[in-house]
Structures are given as structure tokens and as C-alpha cells.
Amino acid sequence: MKVMILAAGLGKRLRPLTLHTPKPLIEVAGKSLIVHHIEQLAAAGFKDIVINHSWHGDQIVNALGDGSRWGVSISYSEEPEPLETAGGIIQALPLLKNGHSEDNQPFLVVNGDVFTDYPFDLVPDTIDGQAHLIMVNNPDFKKTGDFALQQGRVQEQGDQLLTYSGISVLTPGLFANIPAGVQALAPVLRQAIADDEVTGEHFQGLWTDVGTVERLNDLEQYLAGSFRTC
């Protein structure tokens, strides 16, 4: 299974750290966010990684190269202007489909600005539908969740709304009728949910969206405490 790491965001909420550095290269516990992902993915057996980039994207390419130092192969999808999540995936589909236009094999998608210990080796390589979402408990900075999870199916409404983690297994077919260009992922997922094409799971391990300087500092403090107790 191929992997796409989403790394094209502007990182406005992390300014001034991201004024001259792309968000995925911001360091946590001595390593950039995106390197944490690559190391975890490589350890889980993933070999082919696609990374989209835009803001200061040349820094990402220069920092990661072809991925050989981690035993993976990295391909890049450059966006002159950020295409948002769905738009970025659609542009990168030729890199994710092994060159076969009819290929509908699922691929793993990971937001470049999350930090997690999700066990990537347990990612399902086949899914019942067009998408499989990893859901987490709602973090302190988010009062309302995104979707409900009922018997393994993702629904818009339910007794408990969970937060979409930014980790998912998607198929090219999810984007079959979506035009290229700037496109958000949420409306695409909501339509697939309405069509009962989305499964999910509830992950309760370490996860945070490193979206602000405050969250970055909180994560650093948490990890520093964890390392001291190991």
C-alpha cells in the first residue's frame, strides 16, 4: 500500500515558526513532524510515500530527498498554490495509482501536522467502501466531534461524535467525480458517508493536531515528561 503525507499547508496558526519554514519541518522532540511519520511508516513496512508540498516546499524536498536514508522511496507532488486536502490528493493520484488509470487500490493518507503513536502496521489493506477513517476522542481544543461511529460505519449523527484524526485509508474511487483544483476533503467524505461508503475505527492512543504554537509547546512538555519516566 502506498502512503500520502499531506504537507502543503501554509501553517498560518503556527506563525512565526512557519514564516520561513514549512509546518511539516517544525521539530518535536528533536525531529521534524514529517520525519516522525516517515520513521513510523518505515518501521511498519510501508515503502512508497508520496508527499505534496507548496509553502517553502523546496525545503521539504531538500530535507527528505528520495527517502533512501529511511529505507523508503519518496515521490513529490508540487502545488504552486495549496490545493487543500482533496485537491492535493486528486493531483497526486497518478503517483498513488501505480500508473494504472483504472487502479482502485486503497492508499493510506496521513496529515503532516499531527503527532501520534497510531500503529500503522495495523492499517487495513482492504476496506468495505471508499474510505476508512481513524477517529479519536475529541481533544481539549475542540468541543464538538466530526462524525459518529456505529458498528464500524461512520455516520454524520450519533450518540457520541468523535474527531477525524487526519489518518485514513482512501480509494481513488472516492474522488471519481470530483474536479481537479482547490477542493476540501470534508464535503467529499460527507457525501461518501451519506452513501454508506465509509468505515472507521476508534483509536485511543497518543494523538494531537500540532496546529498552534501552544499545542506544540504542550506536546513538547508531555513528551519530555514521558521520556524522563522511561
C-alpha positions as CSV (number, residue, x, y, z in Angstrom):
1,M,0.0,0.0,0.0
2,K,1.2,3.5,-0.9
3,V,1.1,6.4,1.6
4,M,0.4,10.1,1.0
5,I,1.6,12.6,3.6
6,L,-0.2,15.9,3.3
7,A,2.4,18.6,3.7
8,A,1.2,21.5,1.6
9,G,-0.5,23.7,4.2
10,L,0.6,27.2,5.0
11,G,0.7,26.7,8.7
12,K,-0.7,30.2,9.5
13,R,-1.6,29.3,13.1
14,L,2.0,28.3,13.8
15,R,3.4,31.7,12.8
16,P,6.0,33.0,13.4
17,L,7.6,29.5,13.3
18,T,6.3,28.9,9.9
19,L,7.1,32.2,8.3
20,H,10.3,30.7,6.8
21,T,9.8,27.0,7.5
22,P,7.0,24.7,6.2
23,K,4.9,23.3,9.0
24,P,5.9,19.6,8.5
25,L,9.6,20.6,9.2
26,I,8.8,22.0,12.6
27,E,10.6,19.9,15.2
28,V,9.1,18.0,18.0
29,A,11.4,16.1,20.4
30,G,14.4,16.8,18.2
31,K,12.9,15.6,14.9
32,S,10.6,17.3,12.4
33,L,7.0,16.2,12.4
34,I,7.3,14.6,8.9
35,V,10.4,12.6,9.9
36,H,8.5,11.2,12.9
37,H,5.8,10.0,10.3
38,I,8.4,8.6,7.9
39,E,10.2,6.6,10.6
40,Q,6.9,5.2,11.9
41,L,5.7,4.3,8.4
42,A,9.0,2.7,7.5
43,A,9.0,0.6,10.7
44,A,5.5,-0.6,9.8
45,G,6.7,-1.8,6.4
46,F,5.5,1.0,4.1
47,K,8.0,1.7,1.3
48,D,6.3,4.0,-1.2
49,I,5.5,7.5,0.1
50,V,4.0,10.5,-1.8
51,I,4.4,13.9,-0.3
52,N,2.6,17.0,-1.6
53,H,4.1,20.4,-0.9
54,S,3.7,24.1,-1.6
55,W,4.8,26.7,1.0
56,H,8.6,26.5,1.1
57,G,8.2,23.1,-0.5
58,D,11.8,23.1,-1.7
59,Q,12.9,22.8,2.0
60,I,10.9,19.6,2.3
61,V,12.4,18.1,-0.8
62,N,15.9,19.1,0.3
63,A,15.4,17.8,3.8
64,L,14.0,14.4,2.9
65,G,15.5,13.7,-0.5
66,D,14.4,10.3,-2.1
67,G,13.8,8.7,1.3
68,S,16.6,6.2,1.0
69,R,18.1,7.0,4.4
70,W,14.9,5.6,6.0
71,G,14.6,2.7,3.5
72,V,11.6,4.2,1.7
73,S,11.0,5.8,-1.7
74,I,9.6,9.3,-1.7
75,S,7.8,11.0,-4.6
76,Y,6.7,14.6,-4.6
77,S,3.6,16.3,-5.8
78,E,4.3,20.1,-6.1
79,E,1.4,22.6,-5.7
80,P,2.3,26.1,-6.8
81,E,-0.7,27.2,-4.6
82,P,-2.1,24.9,-1.9
83,L,-5.0,22.8,-3.3
84,E,-6.4,21.8,0.1
85,T,-6.7,18.2,1.1
86,A,-8.9,16.7,-1.6
87,G,-7.4,18.8,-4.3
88,G,-3.9,17.8,-3.3
89,I,-4.9,14.1,-3.3
90,I,-6.5,14.3,-6.7
91,Q,-3.4,15.9,-8.2
92,A,-1.3,13.2,-6.7
93,L,-3.5,10.2,-7.8
94,P,-1.2,9.3,-10.8
95,L,1.6,8.8,-8.3
96,L,-0.7,6.7,-6.0
97,K,-2.2,4.5,-8.7
98,N,0.9,2.8,-9.9
99,G,0.4,4.3,-13.3
100,H,-2.8,2.4,-14.0
101,S,-5.8,4.7,-14.6
102,E,-8.3,2.0,-13.5
103,D,-6.5,1.1,-10.3
104,N,-8.7,1.5,-7.3
105,Q,-6.3,0.1,-4.7
106,P,-6.6,1.9,-1.4
107,F,-3.8,4.1,-0.1
108,L,-3.0,5.5,3.3
109,V,-3.3,9.2,4.0
110,V,-1.6,11.0,6.9
111,N,-1.9,14.7,7.8
112,G,1.6,16.1,8.1
113,D,0.7,18.2,11.1
114,V,-0.5,15.5,13.5
115,F,1.6,13.7,16.1
116,T,0.6,10.2,17.0
117,D,1.6,6.7,18.1
118,Y,-1.1,5.1,15.9
119,P,0.1,1.6,15.0
120,F,0.5,1.9,11.2
121,D,1.2,-1.8,10.9
122,L,-2.4,-2.4,11.7
123,V,-3.8,-0.3,8.9
124,P,-6.3,-2.4,6.9
125,D,-5.1,-3.1,3.3
126,T,-8.7,-3.7,2.1
127,I,-11.8,-1.7,3.1
128,D,-15.5,-2.1,2.7
129,G,-16.3,1.0,0.8
130,Q,-14.4,4.1,-0.4
131,A,-12.9,5.3,2.8
132,H,-11.8,4.1,6.3
133,L,-11.3,6.8,8.9
134,I,-9.3,6.7,12.1
135,M,-11.3,8.5,14.7
136,V,-10.0,9.8,18.1
137,N,-11.5,11.3,21.3
138,N,-12.3,15.0,21.0
139,P,-9.2,17.0,22.1
140,D,-9.5,19.8,24.7
141,F,-9.3,22.4,22.0
142,K,-12.3,21.0,20.1
143,K,-15.7,20.9,21.8
144,T,-17.6,19.1,19.1
145,G,-16.6,16.0,17.1
146,D,-16.9,15.4,13.4
147,F,-18.6,12.0,12.9
148,A,-20.2,9.2,14.8
149,L,-19.1,5.6,14.7
150,Q,-21.8,2.9,14.7
151,Q,-20.8,-0.8,14.4
152,G,-17.8,0.1,12.3
153,R,-19.6,2.5,10.0
154,V,-19.1,6.3,10.0
155,Q,-22.2,8.4,10.3
156,E,-23.0,12.1,10.4
157,Q,-25.0,11.8,13.6
158,G,-24.9,9.6,16.7
159,D,-24.7,9.5,20.5
160,Q,-21.0,10.2,20.5
161,L,-19.3,12.4,17.9
162,L,-15.5,11.7,17.5
163,T,-12.8,13.7,15.8
164,Y,-11.4,12.6,12.5
165,S,-7.6,12.2,13.2
166,G,-6.3,13.1,9.7
167,I,-5.4,9.5,9.2
168,S,-7.4,7.4,6.7
169,V,-7.4,4.8,4.1
170,L,-8.9,6.1,0.9
171,T,-9.5,4.7,-2.6
172,P,-9.1,6.6,-5.9
173,G,-12.8,5.9,-6.5
174,L,-13.7,8.3,-3.7
175,F,-12.6,11.2,-6.0
176,A,-14.0,9.8,-9.2
177,N,-16.5,12.6,-9.8
178,I,-14.6,15.4,-8.1
179,P,-13.0,18.0,-10.4
180,A,-9.3,18.9,-10.1
181,G,-8.4,22.2,-8.4
182,V,-8.9,23.5,-4.9
183,Q,-11.1,21.1,-3.1
184,A,-11.6,20.3,0.6
185,L,-11.9,16.7,1.8
186,A,-14.8,17.2,4.3
187,P,-17.6,17.5,1.6
188,V,-16.2,14.5,-0.2
189,L,-16.3,12.4,2.9
190,R,-19.7,13.6,3.9
191,Q,-21.1,12.5,0.5
192,A,-19.5,9.1,0.9
193,I,-20.9,8.8,4.4
194,A,-24.3,9.6,3.1
195,D,-23.8,6.8,0.5
196,D,-22.7,4.4,3.4
197,E,-19.3,4.0,1.8
198,V,-17.2,4.9,4.9
199,T,-16.0,2.7,7.7
200,G,-13.9,3.7,10.7
201,E,-12.2,2.7,13.9
202,H,-11.7,4.4,17.3
203,F,-8.1,5.0,18.2
204,Q,-7.5,6.0,21.9
205,G,-3.7,6.3,22.0
206,L,-1.5,9.4,21.6
207,W,-2.7,11.9,19.1
208,T,-2.7,15.6,18.7
209,D,-3.1,18.2,16.0
210,V,0.0,20.4,16.2
211,G,-1.8,23.4,14.8
212,T,-0.7,26.2,17.1
213,V,2.4,27.2,19.0
214,E,0.6,26.5,22.3
215,R,-0.2,22.9,21.2
216,L,3.4,22.4,20.0
217,N,4.7,23.5,23.4
218,D,2.2,21.3,25.3
219,L,3.3,18.3,23.2
220,E,7.0,19.0,23.8
221,Q,6.3,19.2,27.6
222,Y,4.3,16.0,27.5
223,L,7.0,14.1,25.6
224,A,9.7,15.4,27.8
225,G,7.9,14.0,30.8
226,S,7.3,10.7,29.0
227,F,11.0,10.3,28.1
228,R,12.0,11.1,31.7
229,T,9.8,8.3,33.0
230,C,11.0,5.7,30.5
